[in-house]
Amino acid sequence: RSWDYPSASCMKPDNYGNVWIGNCSGLLMRINGTTLQTDIVDLGIDVRLYTFVGGIDFLPSGNIIAAAFSEGMYEIDRNSLSVKKIDIRKDDWEQCITRSVFIPSSLKTDRNGDVWIGTVANGLLKYETGSGTLRPVPGTSCNDICSIEEDLQGHLWVSTQFGLCEYDHTVGKFINW
């Protein structure tokens, strides 16, 4: 089976049998793994602007978090598919996005429910869901992040254009391999 969904930019399966796919126009598509029915979720980004969804992950509630180029982050209710733009304080954005614009490349929600955001040119960011704070996390071998995963000990593994980095959350430092 195939779906007519142009320019897929990222995808992620959820724990409910669905696959979520982002694209290069600020849309998400949900494919129901049982019925294969599709739903399109419009993030509400002006279609005249260039954007793409650079990362998708899931919050502890089961809702979806998506990050879009130059536009920010959005929370999507997994049942109603309603969209809410996540309000990030302007000074947090300015502290985190020091080069170019927000170019998300990967999202990872950790075991505490915080969201780690890999970017192109601006390194690794952490969105603390409890406080709504966004902050840079320095120490990776390169500011171009490719992917983020968490191991069983809660350490984050961050791949960059220059190599692999392990973030030890117990001491708040990176080991660059």
URZI-V337046 format. One record per residue. PHI is phi in whole degrees, -180 to 180 (999 if undefined). OMEGA is omega in degrees with one decimal (* if undefined). D_LAST is the distance of its C-alpha to the last C-alpha in Angstrom with 1 decimal. Layout:
((PHI OMEGA D_LAST) (PHI OMEGA D_LAST))
This chain:
((999 176.3 41.0) (-133 179.8 39.8) (-123 176.5 39.8) (-86 -178.3 40.7) (-145 -171.5 37.8) (-71 170.0 36.8) (55 175.6 33.4) (-62 -176.7 31.2) (-111 176.7 28.0) (-163 176.9 26.3) (-155 -178.2 27.4) (-158 173.7 27.0) (-82 176.5 29.2) (-102 -179.0 30.5) (-86 -176.9 31.8) (-116 177.4 35.4) (88 179.4 35.3) (-101 170.1 34.9) (-119 179.4 32.5) (-106 -176.6 31.8) (-130 174.6 31.3) (-98 178.7 30.9) (-138 -175.1 32.3) (-91 175.1 32.8) (-136 177.5 35.9) (78 176.7 34.9) (-113 169.1 36.1) (-121 172.7 34.7) (-121 173.6 36.2) (-108 174.6 36.5) (-107 176.3 37.4) (-73 -175.9 39.0) (-67 179.6 37.8) (-92 -175.1 41.2) (-93 -175.1 43.7) (65 174.2 41.5) (-67 179.0 43.1) (-115 173.6 41.2) (-130 176.7 41.3) (-105 178.1 40.3) (-114 178.6 39.0) (-94 -179.5 39.6) (-74 177.7 37.4) (85 178.8 40.2) (-85 178.7 38.5) (-54 -175.7 41.0) (-68 177.5 41.0) (-78 179.7 41.8) (-94 174.2 38.3) (-75 174.8 35.3) (-156 170.1 32.7) (-156 175.3 30.5) (-86 -174.6 29.0) (-95 179.6 25.3) (-166 177.2 24.4) (-135 170.2 26.3) (-153 -173.4 25.7) (-127 177.3 28.1) (-83 179.6 29.2) (-55 178.3 30.3) (-70 -173.7 33.9) (95 176.5 33.1) (-70 -177.0 33.6) (-97 169.5 31.4) (-118 -179.3 29.4) (-132 178.9 28.9) (-119 -176.6 27.6) (-120 179.1 29.4) (-49 173.8 28.8) (62 -174.2 30.6) (-121 -179.8 32.4) (111 -175.2 30.4) (-122 -175.2 30.1) (-134 172.4 32.7) (-110 -178.6 33.6) (-116 176.9 35.6) (-68 -173.5 37.9) (-68 180.0 37.3) (-95 -176.4 41.0) (-84 -176.7 42.9) (66 175.8 40.3) (-71 -173.9 41.2) (-115 175.0 38.7) (-132 175.2 38.0) (-72 179.4 36.0) (-79 -177.3 33.7) (-83 177.1 35.0) (-108 179.1 32.3) (-60 -177.7 33.7) (-58 180.0 34.0) (-67 174.2 32.4) (-65 178.2 29.3) (-59 -177.8 29.0) (-65 177.3 29.6) (-70 -174.6 26.9) (-92 -175.2 24.3) (-103 -176.9 25.5) (-97 178.1 25.5) (-127 173.5 25.0) (60 179.9 27.1) (-130 177.9 27.9) (-72 178.8 26.3) (-123 -178.0 24.5) (-73 178.7 23.0) (-122 -177.3 20.6) (-165 173.4 19.8) (-126 174.4 21.2) (-145 174.8 20.3) (-88 -177.5 22.7) (-86 -176.8 21.4) (-64 176.8 23.5) (-91 179.5 25.2) (91 176.2 26.3) (-83 -174.6 24.4) (-110 176.6 23.1) (-98 -173.6 19.6) (-121 172.5 20.1) (-86 179.5 17.7) (-131 168.7 19.5) (-94 175.6 19.7) (81 -178.4 19.9) (-114 172.9 20.0) (70 -176.7 16.6) (-99 177.7 16.5) (-121 176.3 19.8) (-127 174.9 21.2) (-102 -179.6 24.8) (-87 -171.1 26.4) (-65 -179.4 29.1) (-66 -176.7 31.3) (-101 -176.6 31.8) (75 -176.8 31.2) (-92 173.6 28.9) (-115 -179.3 26.2) (-143 175.4 23.6) (-76 176.4 20.6) (-123 -176.5 17.3) (-75 172.7 15.6) (121 177.1 12.1) (-72 -177.6 10.1) (-70 -177.1 8.7) (-159 179.5 11.9) (-88 174.8 15.1) (-105 -174.9 15.6) (-92 179.5 14.5) (-100 -178.8 15.1) (-155 -177.1 15.1) (-138 174.1 14.7) (-138 178.2 15.2) (-115 179.1 16.0) (-92 -175.8 15.8) (-66 177.6 18.8) (-87 -178.8 17.7) (87 175.9 17.6) (-78 176.2 14.0) (-95 174.2 13.0) (-112 -173.8 10.3) (-121 175.6 10.4) (-94 -179.8 10.0) (-129 176.8 10.8) (-66 -178.8 12.4) (-112 177.5 9.6) (140 -174.8 6.7) (-101 -179.3 5.5) (-128 176.2 5.9) (-114 178.8 7.7) (-101 177.6 11.0) (-91 -176.2 13.0) (-67 -179.0 16.5) (-72 178.1 18.2) (-118 178.1 17.1) (68 -178.6 16.3) (-137 178.0 12.9) (-97 163.9 9.4) (-113 179.5 6.3) (-98 -175.5 3.8) (-87 * 0.0))
